[in-house]
């Protein structure tokens, strides 16, 4: 039986264009390709999880604006069930303009996220899920889901006030080295001034302590992931195999979606993070928002009985 996941958070309309160079001020450049897909941390994680075989529901705010149809159709096409807390709203959904540099896979993003929009959980029961993943973009939705979660995974992209309430409920928190917890900001910013792996490690440790969850994962792009296990008081690095990146958009979201699946399958955190690292590696080797999913079944799913 597939694991059941509830993803809670941001769903956007992503307009993705690939260019050979970024334009300067008051300059236009011709893009090589144009694609439109659902985006946002929770939505991308949900699509990744569904591609890995999970039964996935996304709780988000999309609404009835015509742009919302683009999100709904993309999610449906990839096997994600949407619970729309903004049903009946005529306001446009969040939109992101993503520009990917063809030569390096690096991206620039201009977005209008959920902002100060507040949506409550629709008048229907949330699905029973083996694990809930929340990105904090819709605080009311995140808290409602977190309080009812069997197990809670937090995608801490950037600091949001709701994290102060979510972190104590979480089993695992995953963040990047760019994450700035207010109680660890000074330690985290020290490496930027002094440099060196020791300073980076100190910043990671301060962040994990401030978060306080049983397990904290700190990603560093192509560098190893640092895992902090508060229960044992230990930390270790999880290797990231080298890959040639052609598109880094959504790599973190792919990591979180895969991590959710493998945690829900009851793999230990280190093993689940290793699978998630490999999934993100597949993501960055493929151009475009969805073409990479075809590589997942043979390359990222764990073998039966593996742990």
FIVO-237128 format. One record per residue (C-alpha): residue in three letters; x, y, z. Coordinates in steps of 0.02 Angstrom, whole numbers, padded with zeros to 5 digits, always signed. Layout:
! FIVO-237128
ALAXYZ...
! end
This chain:
! FIVO-237128
UNK+00000+00000+00000UNK+00069+00174-00042UNK+00109+00292+00099UNK-00011+00436+00122UNK+00057+00613+00132UNK-00022+00782+00167UNK+00077+00929+00099UNK+00027+01100+00164UNK+00083+01267+00096UNK+00117+01369-00058UNK+00055+01332-00234UNK+00101+01456-00370UNK+00093+01478-00557UNK+00274+01465-00616UNK+00326+01539-00783UNK+00496+01464-00821UNK+00609+01530-00959UNK+00785+01474-01005UNK+00907+01603-01068UNK+01089+01603-01122UNK+01121+01761-01025UNK+01025+01870-00903UNK+00966+02040-00965UNK+01035+02200-00896UNK+00933+02351-00844UNK+00811+02409-00980UNK+00866+02264-01091UNK+00766+02122-01170UNK+00831+01950-01212UNK+00749+01809-01308UNK+00718+01651-01207UNK+00762+01479-01274UNK+00612+01390-01196UNK+00453+01435-01102UNK+00358+01319-00984UNK+00214+01344-00863UNK+00186+01232-00712UNK+00124+01231-00534UNK+00262+01286-00417UNK+00294+01329-00236UNK+00382+01224-00104UNK+00232+01121-00049UNK+00164+01096-00225UNK+00332+01041-00297UNK+00361+00925-00150UNK+00188+00851-00175UNK+00221+00817-00360UNK+00388+00736-00317UNK+00309+00626-00184UNK+00170+00571-00302UNK+00298+00526-00435UNK+00384+00416-00305UNK+00223+00321-00279UNK+00145+00407-00129UNK-00039+00451-00113UNK-00029+00640-00095UNK-00150+00777-00046UNK-00100+00960-00055UNK-00186+01085+00059UNK-00158+01258-00015UNK-00246+01416-00075UNK-00274+01427-00263UNK-00445+01506-00292UNK-00557+01524-00443UNK-00456+01650-00544UNK-00417+01583-00720UNK-00233+01566-00673UNK-00284+01444-00538UNK-00339+01322-00672UNK-00156+01304-00725UNK-00110+01248-00550UNK-00257+01129-00533UNK-00228+01046-00701UNK-00042+01020-00671UNK-00070+00945-00499UNK-00206+00831-00563UNK-00098+00774-00708UNK+00035+00720-00584UNK-00081+00629-00465UNK-00096+00759-00327UNK-00265+00790-00245UNK-00295+00974-00204UNK-00393+01040-00055UNK-00418+01223-00100UNK-00440+01336+00051UNK-00469+01484-00068UNK-00611+01405-00166UNK-00731+01543-00219UNK-00599+01680-00215UNK-00578+01781-00374UNK-00405+01842-00325UNK-00260+01778-00432UNK-00149+01645-00354UNK+00034+01679-00315UNK+00142+01693-00472UNK+00330+01666-00495UNK+00436+01715-00644UNK+00585+01597-00650UNK+00733+01630-00764UNK+00858+01488-00783UNK+01033+01520-00852UNK+01064+01381-00978UNK+01251+01372-00954UNK+01250+01341-00766UNK+01073+01293-00716UNK+01068+01438-00593UNK+00903+01529-00579UNK+00832+01698-00535UNK+00656+01712-00465UNK+00536+01858-00450UNK+00382+01806-00353UNK+00228+01866-00263UNK+00194+01732-00134UNK+00047+01714-00015UNK+00092+01879+00071UNK-00032+01923+00206UNK-00174+01818+00136UNK-00256+01713+00273UNK-00360+01561+00230UNK-00440+01440+00351UNK-00456+01253+00328UNK-00610+01212+00223UNK-00760+01135+00308UNK-00705+00958+00275UNK-00597+00837+00371UNK-00414+00833+00326UNK-00359+00666+00256UNK-00279+00539+00370UNK-00094+00545+00325UNK+00058+00444+00377UNK+00160+00605+00375UNK+00125+00791+00351UNK+00245+00910+00264UNK+00221+01097+00293UNK+00318+01245+00220UNK+00240+01381+00331UNK+00175+01489+00188UNK-00007+01481+00245UNK+00008+01489+00436UNK-00173+01449+00479UNK-00173+01299+00365UNK-00003+01242+00428UNK-00052+01250+00611UNK-00218+01161+00583UNK-00131+01019+00492UNK+00016+01012+00613UNK-00094+00993+00765UNK-00175+00841+00686UNK-00019+00766+00610UNK+00043+00593+00657UNK+00218+00645+00605UNK+00271+00818+00551UNK+00410+00869+00431UNK+00446+01055+00410UNK+00523+01132+00255UNK+00603+01289+00330UNK+00646+01388+00175UNK+00659+01558+00258UNK+00608+01618+00431UNK+00422+01639+00459UNK+00344+01685+00627UNK+00233+01530+00622UNK+00389+01422+00637UNK+00399+01468+00821UNK+00238+01368+00843UNK+00275+01233+00713UNK+00451+01182+00764UNK+00400+01113+00935UNK+00276+00997+00846UNK+00400+00935+00715UNK+00493+00771+00710UNK+00609+00829+00571UNK+00652+01004+00511UNK+00747+01026+00348UNK+00824+01193+00303UNK+00965+01261+00197UNK+01120+01349+00261UNK+01036+01511+00205UNK+00900+01490+00337UNK+00911+01622+00474UNK+00832+01578+00641UNK+00819+01737+00746UNK+00905+01651+00892UNK+01051+01592+00785UNK+01072+01736+00664UNK+01237+01796+00736UNK+01317+01624+00732UNK+01247+01588+00559UNK+01312+01750+00485UNK+01487+01728+00558UNK+01545+01612+00417UNK+01503+01748+00291UNK+01627+01863+00377UNK+01762+01739+00429UNK+01744+01596+00307UNK+01798+01418+00340UNK+01714+01252+00373UNK+01726+01269+00562UNK+01626+01430+00558UNK+01497+01350+00443UNK+01482+01200+00559UNK+01458+01316+00707UNK+01320+01407+00615UNK+01235+01243+00572UNK+01245+01185+00753UNK+01175+01349+00819UNK+01031+01338+00695UNK+00991+01159+00745UNK+00995+01206+00929UNK+00879+01353+00901UNK+00757+01247+00801UNK+00755+01115+00938UNK+00673+00974+00838UNK+00727+00793+00868UNK+00807+00792+00695UNK+00871+00940+00595UNK+00944+00927+00419UNK+01044+01073+00347UNK+01077+01069+00160UNK+01222+01156+00074UNK+01185+01137-00112UNK+01318+01022-00186UNK+01408+01005-00018UNK+01361+00873+00111UNK+01201+00883+00211UNK+01226+00900+00399UNK+01111+00794+00509UNK+01086+00838+00692UNK+01009+00704+00802UNK+00956+00787+00964UNK+00903+00621+01040UNK+01080+00553+01034UNK+01169+00721+01040UNK+01266+00681+00882UNK+01287+00754+00709UNK+01358+00687+00548UNK+01375+00729+00364UNK+01276+00645+00226UNK+01371+00644+00062UNK+01302+00728-00093UNK+01363+00640-00252UNK+01433+00760-00382UNK+01319+00795-00531UNK+01320+00914-00678UNK+01178+01035-00645UNK+01076+01103-00790UNK+00928+01170-00690UNK+00929+01197-00501UNK+00749+01260-00490UNK+00649+01161-00364UNK+00795+01052-00308UNK+00759+01087-00125UNK+00574+01051-00151UNK+00619+00884-00231UNK+00729+00846-00082UNK+00588+00881+00040UNK+00458+00783-00059UNK+00571+00631-00069UNK+00620+00648+00114UNK+00436+00645+00161UNK+00405+00486+00062UNK+00552+00391+00134UNK+00519+00447+00312UNK+00339+00392+00293UNK+00404+00223+00235UNK+00488+00213+00406UNK+00667+00229+00346UNK+00783+00304+00475UNK+00823+00488+00450UNK+00999+00461+00381UNK+00937+00335+00251UNK+00788+00442+00203UNK+00901+00594+00182UNK+01017+00493+00071UNK+00873+00447-00044UNK+00816+00629-00043UNK+00991+00687-00093UNK+00991+00569-00241UNK+00818+00629-00292UNK+00875+00810-00290UNK+01026+00758-00392UNK+00911+00687-00526UNK+00810+00848-00524UNK+00958+00962-00562UNK+01019+00852-00705UNK+00861+00886-00807UNK+00796+01048-00882UNK+00617+01103-00852UNK+00496+01083-00708UNK+00427+00909-00743UNK+00531+00812-00871UNK+00646+00747-00733UNK+00505+00649-00651UNK+00519+00513-00782UNK+00691+00468-00714UNK+00629+00436-00537UNK+00557+00259-00543UNK+00720+00175-00594UNK+00840+00296-00511UNK+00770+00353-00346UNK+00646+00229-00275UNK+00723+00116-00144UNK+00730-00069-00177UNK+00599-00173-00086UNK+00655-00210+00091UNK+00797-00082+00088UNK+00824+00033+00235
! end
